[in-house]
Amino acid sequence: MNFSEKFRINGTLCQFSPNGRYLASCHQNRLKIQRASDLRPVHTFTCLDSVQGLKWAPDSKFVLCCIYNKATVHIWSLDDPKWTCKIEEGEAGLVGARWSADSRHVLTTAEFHLRVTEIGRASCRERV
């Protein structure tokens, strides 16, 4: 029986992608994407602060990280690691974020459920 090396995660922030090919895990402000078959690293992304939420897009091509205390969502692409998106909710706060069924939009929910915002991936830019 073979075992992988142990790795640290924030709470329960370790999820398989919907297609089962990847494993995403978060430790502090780092998102690590590994191949599920052999746990070899695919990408490592760095977020603004300690990650508190993790969601895969239904098509397994994108992953989002929630940083609730900063009211921020970071979105990362597995196909194009230079592409990223940062959504800042500001004073309204952030209590949740989720993908739409088509993997093209993100829905964020503000504190006290006063506002739900739909953000399209097309509004995000490539990192310079």
C-alpha positions in Angstrom: 0.0 0.0 0.0 1.4 3.4 -1.0 0.7 6.6 1.0 1.2 10.2 0.0 3.1 12.6 2.1 0.9 14.4 4.6 -0.2 17.9 3.7 -1.9 20.7 5.7 -5.3 22.2 5.0 -7.5 24.9 6.5 -10.2 23.1 8.3 -12.1 21.0 5.7 -10.9 22.9 2.6 -9.9 19.9 0.5 -12.2 18.9 -2.4 -12.1 16.8 -5.5 -13.1 18.4 -8.8 -16.5 17.5 -10.2 -14.8 15.4 -13.0 -12.6 13.6 -10.4 -9.3 14.5 -12.0 -8.0 17.1 -9.5 -7.8 17.7 -5.8 -7.8 21.2 -4.5 -6.5 22.0 -1.0 -6.0 25.2 0.9 -3.5 26.0 3.6 -3.3 29.5 4.9 -3.4 31.7 1.7 -2.3 29.1 -0.8 -4.5 27.0 -3.1 -2.8 23.8 -4.3 -4.2 21.9 -7.2 -3.0 18.3 -7.6 -3.8 15.4 -9.9 -6.1 13.0 -8.1 -4.5 10.0 -9.6 -1.0 10.4 -8.2 -1.2 13.7 -6.2 1.4 15.4 -8.4 1.2 19.2 -8.2 -0.5 20.9 -11.1 -0.7 24.5 -9.9 -0.2 26.5 -6.7 -2.0 29.9 -6.4 -1.6 32.6 -3.8 -4.6 34.5 -2.4 -4.8 37.8 -0.5 -5.3 36.2 2.9 -6.2 32.9 4.6 -8.7 31.0 2.5 -12.0 30.2 4.3 -14.1 28.8 1.4 -13.4 26.7 -1.7 -15.7 25.9 -4.6 -15.1 24.1 -7.9 -16.8 25.2 -11.1 -19.2 22.5 -12.4 -16.9 22.1 -15.5 -13.8 21.6 -13.3 -11.9 24.3 -15.2 -12.1 27.0 -12.5 -11.9 27.1 -8.7 -12.9 30.0 -6.4 -11.6 30.8 -3.0 -13.6 32.9 -0.5 -11.9 35.2 2.0 -14.9 36.2 4.1 -13.1 38.5 6.5 -11.9 40.6 3.5 -15.2 40.2 1.6 -13.2 38.9 -1.3 -13.4 36.0 -3.8 -10.5 34.9 -5.9 -11.1 32.8 -9.1 -8.4 30.7 -10.7 -8.2 28.9 -14.1 -6.6 25.5 -14.4 -6.3 25.9 -18.2 -4.6 29.4 -18.1 -2.8 29.9 -14.8 -2.1 33.6 -15.7 -5.8 34.3 -15.7 -7.3 35.4 -12.4 -10.3 37.3 -11.1 -10.7 39.1 -7.8 -14.2 40.1 -6.6 -14.4 42.6 -3.8 -17.8 43.0 -2.1 -16.6 45.9 0.1 -18.8 47.2 3.0 -21.7 44.8 2.1 -19.5 41.9 3.3 -19.5 38.4 2.0 -21.2 35.3 3.4 -21.2 33.1 0.4 -20.2 32.5 -3.2 -21.2 29.8 -5.7 -20.9 29.0 -9.3 -23.9 29.1 -11.7 -24.7 25.8 -13.4 -23.0 26.8 -16.7 -19.7 27.7 -14.9 -19.7 31.1 -16.5 -20.9 33.2 -13.6 -20.4 33.5 -9.9 -23.1 34.5 -7.5 -22.0 36.2 -4.3 -24.2 36.8 -1.2 -23.7 39.8 1.1 -24.2 39.9 4.8 -27.8 39.6 6.0 -28.7 38.4 2.5 -29.4 42.0 1.5 -27.7 41.6 -1.9 -26.9 38.8 -4.4 -24.5 39.8 -7.1 -23.9 37.9 -10.4 -20.5 38.4 -11.9 -19.5 37.0 -15.3 -16.1 35.6 -15.9 -15.8 37.8 -18.9 -15.5 40.9 -16.7 -12.3 39.5 -15.2 -8.9 40.2 -16.7 -5.6 38.4 -17.2 -2.9 39.1 -14.7 -0.1 41.3 -15.9 
